[in-house]
Amino acid sequence: MRGSGQHGIALFISLVMLMLLTIVGLAAVQTTQLQTRVARNAHDNLIASQAAERALREGERLLLASRPEAARYTPAGIDGLWRPADFGEAPVWQAEAVWAEGGAGSRQAGPVTGAIAAPRYLIEWLTTLTGPDHPHLLEQSTVAAVPRTAIFRITARGFGATRHARAQLQSTFAVRLPPGKGP
């Protein structure tokens, strides 16, 4: 009769051990799921950054390949070519409508593998610097030796595998102008 009480304790200890192992197993599964989501989000953000970088470089290539004409850069931003917003107004690249697919507020860049949408970019003609007599140029500046230089801001936006992952990049880009061109 004494031995029958000990069998009950062994069963109880076995059940407690089984419950502890179940809890540890569930915690491991949750940790693995969390790590998977973190890795997926990091990959998604990397795709968005690569897409924005591609669009930024495409905008720079456009400026290098074409001779900028000041008349094409308007406050309405036709074909993604803009004049910057007036002082005190929000920059054009902050408006969501500018980035709409099929709209004229920005230009579509080439597609990026894994991205949900093609990246887009816009170009703003910020100012034109003239010659070595310009007061804002340093003597050692390469711009100082050129009679006319247009300064542009390129803003690019790229998406990852979901709309929640997006990256936006900007660069300031200078283009030498032939004499008599630009504002």
Disulfide bonds with the S-S distance in Angstrom:
none
